[in-house]
Amino acid sequence: MLLFALVACPGETDTGDTASELPAWQDVAENLPGALLSVWGSGPDDVFVVGADGGSGPMAFHLSGGEWAPLSGLDAGDLWWVSGDATGVWMAGTGGRVFHGKADGSELTGAVTDPAVTLYGVWGPGDGTAWAVGGNPDVPADAARCFYYDGAAWAEATLPVEAAAQFALYKVWGAAADDVWAVGANGIAIHWDGSVWTNVQTLSLVNLFTVHDGYAVGGTAGGTILASGGGGTTWTDESPDYALQITGVHGGAAPVAVGSQGSVWLREHGVWTPDPRSKPTYQDLHAVWRDPDGGIWAVGGHISSLPLIQGALVYSGDATITGLGD
């Protein structure tokens, strides 16, 4: 399967709602033709979801004004990630494709880094530049790949030997243009300081699928959560007992992680605990995002093997969200 910024050491007390205070889960979408693989937005009425190609192009929708609308201007193929910055929205996926458009998802333009590569993650600091990471799932010998957009064109970046030898890099995220992290196969974590990528030991050998604001998650049969410390130079294993594979995390002050079989984990008082509410879905969850109002959005589907189908989107928050497809 597919898939530390680390701006501060996670404290012993997390802020935000406790599990007992969280609203019930809302089922926003289920059984879409393609699995949903990423979710991001600026608020509960500005949300993007993207995912696999269900046969007529990638799953790609934008919520605005209380209504969902499909995004236009996208080529066929899976989209693995969506993120945004001050310049608009970024998307990346199969065929080495990266798309960039306005904040509302309009005027999307595409570029191809390397058609043999699947890009699993993309992130920009808001200055017109961006990073995209991935690998070639059909030819593991091609190993991890990383590309940089300087505001005019994409070019391949030089990786540390340890990273270049891995199967793939899965996600990239940064706190600033000179503080960027990427994670990937076999516990690899690399840091960009504005001049060079360097390898940072995580003391883990499991695949790390997502990195965000102090945390990286992954695993194979079981789930792994790593937390940053010491400015990102040391790592603490916070993996909860008996966790299934964990593929998505949203860090910060109120961390949440998601994974196989609809599992949701919340970090309260320095400990990761399973969400005590009813499961939002029994599909695998691939990614999670907290909106500025504290709402939790999670996406997934049948993602443990091909084909990537049965897309699902769930939400827990104070807003009432229109069903995708209603």
C-alpha positions as CSV (number, residue, x, y, z in Angstrom):
1,M,0.0,0.0,0.0
2,L,0.8,3.5,-0.3
3,L,1.5,5.8,2.6
4,F,7.7,15.8,11.2
5,A,7.2,19.0,11.1
6,L,8.0,19.5,13.8
7,V,7.6,22.8,15.2
8,A,7.2,21.9,18.9
9,C,7.3,18.9,21.2
10,P,3.8,17.7,21.9
11,G,2.8,18.5,25.4
12,E,1.2,16.3,27.9
13,T,-2.1,18.1,27.7
14,D,-3.9,18.6,24.3
15,T,-6.5,21.3,23.7
16,G,-9.8,21.0,21.9
17,D,-12.8,19.0,22.6
18,T,-12.6,15.8,24.5
19,A,-14.0,12.6,22.9
20,S,-17.1,12.8,25.0
21,E,-17.8,16.3,23.8
22,L,-17.5,15.6,20.1
23,P,-20.7,15.6,18.0
24,A,-21.9,12.5,16.3
25,W,-20.4,11.5,12.9
26,Q,-22.2,12.5,9.8
27,D,-22.1,10.3,6.8
28,V,-21.4,12.7,3.9
29,A,-20.6,10.3,1.1
30,E,-20.4,6.5,0.7
31,N,-19.9,4.1,-2.1
32,L,-18.5,6.6,-4.6
33,P,-17.0,5.0,-7.7
34,G,-13.5,5.9,-6.6
35,A,-12.0,5.9,-3.1
36,L,-11.4,9.3,-1.5
37,L,-7.8,9.8,-0.6
38,S,-7.4,13.4,0.7
39,V,-9.4,16.2,2.2
40,W,-8.4,19.8,2.9
41,G,-10.0,23.3,3.1
42,S,-10.1,26.6,4.8
43,G,-13.3,26.1,6.8
44,P,-16.5,24.0,7.1
45,D,-17.9,25.7,4.0
46,D,-14.7,25.5,1.9
47,V,-13.7,21.9,1.6
48,F,-11.9,20.0,-1.1
49,V,-11.9,16.2,-1.4
50,V,-10.0,14.2,-4.1
51,G,-9.4,10.6,-4.8
52,A,-9.2,7.7,-7.3
53,D,-10.4,7.7,-10.8
54,G,-13.8,5.9,-10.7
55,G,-13.9,5.4,-14.5
56,S,-14.8,8.9,-15.7
57,G,-12.0,10.9,-14.1
58,P,-10.7,11.4,-10.5
59,M,-13.0,12.0,-7.6
60,A,-12.6,15.7,-7.1
61,F,-15.2,18.0,-5.4
62,H,-15.4,21.3,-3.7
63,L,-17.9,22.3,-1.0
64,S,-18.9,26.0,-1.1
65,G,-22.1,27.8,-0.2
66,G,-23.4,24.5,1.3
67,E,-23.2,22.7,-2.0
68,W,-20.8,20.2,-3.5
69,A,-19.6,20.8,-7.1
70,P,-17.2,18.6,-9.2
71,L,-13.9,20.2,-10.1
72,S,-13.2,20.7,-13.8
73,G,-9.9,20.8,-15.8
74,L,-8.5,17.5,-14.4
75,D,-7.0,14.7,-16.5
76,A,-7.9,11.0,-16.0
77,G,-6.1,9.2,-13.3
78,D,-6.0,9.1,-9.5
79,L,-5.4,12.1,-7.3
80,W,-3.6,11.2,-4.1
81,W,-3.5,14.6,-2.3
82,V,-4.9,18.0,-2.0
83,S,-3.5,20.9,0.0
84,G,-3.7,24.7,-0.1
85,D,-1.7,27.8,0.6
86,A,-1.9,31.6,0.0
87,T,-1.6,31.0,-3.8
88,G,-4.6,28.6,-4.0
89,V,-5.0,24.8,-4.1
90,W,-2.6,22.1,-5.1
91,M,-3.4,18.5,-6.2
92,A,-1.1,15.6,-7.1
93,G,-1.5,12.1,-8.3
94,T,-0.6,9.4,-10.9
95,G,1.4,10.0,-14.0
96,G,3.5,12.6,-12.2
97,R,0.7,15.1,-12.4
98,V,0.4,18.2,-10.3
99,F,-2.5,20.7,-10.6
100,H,-2.7,24.2,-9.2
101,G,-5.7,26.5,-9.2
102,K,-7.3,29.4,-7.5
103,A,-8.6,29.2,-3.9
104,D,-12.0,28.1,-5.1
105,G,-10.6,25.3,-7.2
106,S,-11.2,27.2,-10.5
107,E,-8.7,27.7,-13.3
108,L,-6.8,24.5,-12.6
109,T,-3.6,24.1,-14.6
110,G,-1.6,20.9,-14.8
111,A,2.1,19.9,-15.1
112,V,3.8,16.6,-15.4
113,T,7.0,16.0,-13.4
114,D,7.7,12.4,-14.6
115,P,4.9,10.3,-16.1
116,A,6.4,7.1,-14.5
117,V,5.9,8.5,-11.0
118,T,2.9,8.6,-8.7
119,L,3.0,11.7,-6.6
120,Y,1.4,10.9,-3.2
121,G,1.9,14.3,-1.6
122,V,2.2,18.0,-2.4
123,W,2.6,21.1,-0.3
124,G,3.4,24.7,-0.8
125,P,4.4,27.4,1.7
126,G,2.4,30.2,0.0
127,D,5.1,32.0,-1.8
128,G,4.4,30.4,-5.2
129,T,6.8,27.5,-4.7
130,A,5.8,23.9,-3.9
131,W,7.2,20.4,-3.1
132,A,5.8,17.1,-4.4
133,V,6.9,13.6,-3.4
134,G,6.3,10.1,-4.6
135,G,7.8,7.0,-6.3
136,N,7.2,4.5,-9.0
137,P,4.9,1.7,-7.7
138,D,5.5,-0.5,-10.8
139,V,9.4,-0.3,-10.6
140,P,10.6,-0.1,-7.0
141,A,14.1,0.2,-8.3
142,D,13.2,3.8,-9.3
143,A,12.9,4.6,-5.6
144,A,11.8,7.7,-3.9
145,R,11.4,10.9,-5.9
146,C,11.0,14.6,-4.9
147,F,10.3,17.6,-7.1
148,Y,10.4,21.3,-6.5
149,Y,8.4,24.1,-8.2
150,D,10.3,27.4,-8.1
151,G,7.3,29.4,-9.3
152,A,8.0,28.8,-13.0
153,A,8.9,25.1,-13.6
154,W,9.2,21.8,-11.8
155,A,12.6,20.2,-11.4
156,E,13.8,17.1,-9.5
157,A,15.4,17.6,-6.1
158,T,18.5,15.9,-4.8
159,L,17.7,13.6,-1.9
160,P,19.9,12.2,0.8
161,V,21.2,8.7,0.0
162,E,19.1,7.1,2.7
163,A,15.9,8.6,1.2
164,A,16.8,8.0,-2.4
165,A,17.2,4.2,-1.6
166,Q,13.6,3.9,-0.4
167,F,10.6,2.7,-2.3
168,A,8.8,6.0,-2.1
169,L,8.2,9.2,-0.2
170,Y,4.6,9.4,0.7
171,K,3.9,12.9,2.1
172,V,5.4,16.3,2.5
173,W,4.4,19.1,4.9
174,G,6.1,22.2,6.2
175,A,5.9,24.9,8.9
176,A,7.6,27.3,6.6
177,A,9.6,27.5,3.3
178,D,12.8,26.6,5.2
179,D,11.2,24.0,7.5
180,V,9.8,21.2,5.4
181,W,9.5,17.5,6.2
182,A,8.8,14.4,4.0
183,V,8.3,10.8,5.2
184,G,8.1,7.5,3.4
185,A,9.1,3.9,3.2
186,N,10.9,2.1,6.0
187,G,10.7,4.9,8.5
188,I,12.5,7.5,6.4
189,A,12.1,11.1,7.4
190,I,13.9,14.0,5.8
191,H,14.1,17.7,6.5
192,W,14.6,20.7,4.3
193,D,16.2,23.7,5.9
194,G,16.0,26.0,2.9
195,S,19.2,24.8,1.4
196,V,19.5,21.0,1.6
197,W,17.5,17.9,2.5
198,T,19.0,15.8,5.3
199,N,18.0,12.5,6.8
200,V,16.7,12.4,10.3
201,Q,16.6,9.1,12.2
202,T,13.1,8.0,13.4
203,L,14.3,4.7,14.9
204,S,11.4,3.1,13.0
205,L,11.4,0.7,10.1
206,V,7.7,0.8,9.3
207,N,6.3,2.8,6.3
208,L,5.3,6.3,7.3
209,F,2.4,7.5,5.2
210,T,1.6,11.0,6.5
211,V,3.3,13.8,8.3
212,H,1.6,16.8,9.8
213,D,2.5,19.4,12.5
214,G,4.4,17.3,15.0
215,Y,3.4,13.7,14.1
216,A,4.0,11.0,11.5
217,V,1.9,7.9,11.2
218,G,2.1,4.6,9.4
219,G,2.5,0.9,10.0
220,T,2.0,-2.4,8.3
221,A,-0.1,-4.9,10.1
222,G,-0.3,-2.6,13.2
223,G,-0.4,1.2,13.5
224,T,2.4,3.5,14.3
225,I,2.3,7.1,15.6
226,L,5.6,9.0,16.1
227,A,5.8,12.4,17.8
228,S,8.5,15.0,17.3
229,G,10.7,16.3,20.1
230,G,13.8,18.4,20.4
231,G,13.0,20.5,17.4
232,G,12.4,17.4,15.3
233,T,15.8,15.8,15.9
234,T,14.4,13.1,18.2
235,W,11.2,11.0,18.0
236,T,9.0,9.4,20.5
237,D,6.9,6.3,19.7
238,E,3.3,7.0,20.8
239,S,1.8,4.1,19.0
240,P,-1.4,3.0,20.8
241,D,-1.8,-0.6,21.7
242,Y,-3.6,-2.9,19.3
243,A,-4.0,-0.2,16.7
244,L,-4.5,-1.2,13.1
245,Q,-2.6,0.5,10.3
246,I,-2.8,4.3,10.7
247,T,-2.6,6.2,7.4
248,G,-3.7,9.8,8.2
249,V,-3.0,12.4,10.9
250,H,-3.7,16.0,11.6
251,G,-1.5,17.3,14.3
252,G,-1.3,20.6,16.1
253,A,-3.1,21.4,19.3
254,A,-5.9,18.8,18.9
255,P,-4.4,15.8,17.1
256,V,-6.5,13.2,15.4
257,A,-5.4,10.1,13.4
258,V,-7.3,7.6,11.2
259,G,-6.7,4.2,9.6
260,S,-7.9,0.8,8.7
261,Q,-11.5,-0.3,9.2
262,G,-12.7,3.2,10.1
263,S,-10.5,3.6,13.1
264,V,-10.1,7.0,14.6
265,W,-7.6,8.0,17.3
266,L,-7.7,11.1,19.5
267,R,-4.8,12.4,21.6
268,E,-6.0,13.5,25.0
269,H,-3.8,14.4,28.0
270,G,-0.7,13.1,26.2
271,V,-2.2,9.7,25.3
272,W,-3.7,8.4,22.0
273,T,-7.1,6.8,22.7
274,P,-9.7,5.2,20.3
275,D,-12.7,7.4,19.5
276,P,-15.4,6.0,21.9
277,R,-18.2,6.9,19.5
278,S,-19.7,4.5,17.0
279,K,-17.3,4.0,14.0
280,P,-18.0,6.6,11.3
281,T,-17.5,3.9,8.6
282,Y,-16.2,0.4,8.2
283,Q,-14.2,1.4,5.2
284,D,-10.5,2.1,5.6
285,L,-9.8,5.8,6.3
286,H,-6.9,7.3,4.4
287,A,-6.7,10.9,5.5
288,V,-8.0,13.3,8.0
289,W,-8.3,17.1,8.4
290,R,-9.5,19.4,11.2
291,D,-11.2,22.6,10.0
292,P,-10.6,25.9,11.9
293,D,-13.9,25.4,13.8
294,G,-12.6,22.0,15.2
295,G,-14.7,19.8,12.9
296,I,-13.1,16.5,11.8
297,W,-13.2,15.4,8.2
298,A,-12.0,11.9,7.2
299,V,-11.9,10.2,3.8
300,G,-11.3,6.7,2.6
301,G,-12.8,3.7,0.9
302,H,-11.5,0.4,-0.3
303,I,-7.8,1.2,-0.3
304,S,-6.1,-1.9,1.0
305,S,-5.8,-3.3,-2.5
306,L,-6.7,-2.4,-6.1
307,P,-9.1,-1.2,-7.3
308,L,-9.5,1.9,-5.2
309,I,-13.2,2.1,-5.0
310,Q,-16.2,2.7,-2.6
311,G,-15.2,6.3,-1.7
312,A,-16.4,7.5,1.8
313,L,-16.4,10.9,3.5
314,V,-17.4,11.4,7.1
315,Y,-17.6,14.6,9.3
316,S,-17.9,15.3,13.0
317,G,-18.6,18.9,13.9
318,D,-21.2,21.6,14.6
319,A,-22.2,22.2,11.0
320,T,-24.8,20.2,9.0
321,I,-23.1,19.1,5.9
322,T,-24.9,18.4,2.6
323,G,-24.4,14.9,1.4
324,L,-22.0,14.6,-1.5
325,G,-24.3,13.4,-4.3
326,D,-27.5,14.6,-2.8
